Amino acid sequence: MIERSSAVSIVVASIQEVFAQTGDSAPATLNEDTVLVGKDAVLDSLGVVSLIVEVEHRVEAEHGASVTLANDKAMSARNSPFRTVGVLADHVLATVAELGAA
Amino acid sequence: MRENVTSERPVMLITGSRKGIGRYLCEYYLSKGYWVEGCSRGDSDLKDPAYTHHEVDVADERAVRLMVADMTKRHGRIDVVLNNAAIASMNHILLTPAKTADRMLSVNVTGTMLVCRDAAKVMIRRKYGRIVNFTTIVAPIALAGEAMYAASKAAVVTFTRILAFELGQWGITCNSFGATPIMTDMIRGVPQDKIDAVVNNLAIKRLGTNFDCANVCDFFISPGSDNITGQVIYLGGVS
């Protein structure tokens, strides 16, 4: 079971890692409301791809859960589960929970 | 800061490794000092301290994910993927059931995609990777009796060309390789006159060999081939 605060921390740390990889500076403030997709997003589309891979890696490394976040449910959802830090953290929790229920 | 590729022993995943070309390639790359991980739907009798076998159907998304996770946990890296797993059904299209067609597409196309996707997620962390997806000459030569198999392998070529553009920024090269007929279980049921007809239309009029495959893979996966991507090489003069 992953605490929600831990999921948020993973997403934030992953964003920082994606910026570090490109050599750019991450925004000074990253919180649950930070936008990841669409207007005002802090990442471009390839940055989001890198972010998802990084989050999956950290969830596995820190919690031993091997998840695929870009799953059928996520990609067909009316609202993107990647749109903000908080929403992505919730998606991480839901995906890990489904894994446990499977 | 992520590390670049080092001189540590490289790690290779070969799908469809239980027999035929896949089995040969396992032994070939073990002899060259790779850690080799193989997969197939059944068990393997290949015993080597540097070989690990996974009983995995490449069309099973969850199973592929777990296999790659297991590899990553033990090795921390994947350097090379050889996507050799495939199934064929040599039937006239008028005698091909939908279920047979679906299964070929599922293993040959979706299976290749799943392995590439999950391995690439590991490769991008080191900004290095080599992916070789196996196709066949029966697609470019439009061999009658192989319509769905050829279509699935033509899809692999197109998939690989685009994959090269999607993964190139992370130092991952993606290429395809199409062998001429090799005497494996996959073609053992094909009438000899059909095989002869194919061979007689090649520039080099002989059956392919397992080493032909290893030779092309060697070229594609060489660290020096970092600017060779999105390409397809067919044996025997086919283009």
Interface residues (C-beta under 8 A of the other chain):
Chain A: A20 Q21 L46 S50 V53 E56 H57 E60 S66 T68
Chain B: M1 R2 E61 R65 L66 A69 T72 K121 I124 R125 Q169
